Amino acid sequence: MTLRTLSAALAIALAGLVSAPAVAGAAATPHHPCTRTSSHTCIRGGEFCPQASYGHSGWDARGHRYVCKGDRTHPHWMLP
């Protein structure tokens, strides 16, 4: 009985050494660097954006995407 238990334990230990390599997890979503304001801080939702950026996308510090839209004379960073 002890020989059987010892051989089973040895088989389990060896099976762990020769197992297939671990497969990498799901591909991570690409993280964009944050879009900087004129004061060199990351944009935040609701802030004004430059008129030149109207219709363009930007990303905040957490990787959330915003679009510069709204009134063309005073656009804001808003969720798409």
Secondary structure, DSSP 8 states (H G I E B T S, - for coil): -HHHHHHHHHHHHHHHHT-------S---------B-TTSSB--TT-B--GGGTT-EEE-TT--EEEEES-SSS-EEE--
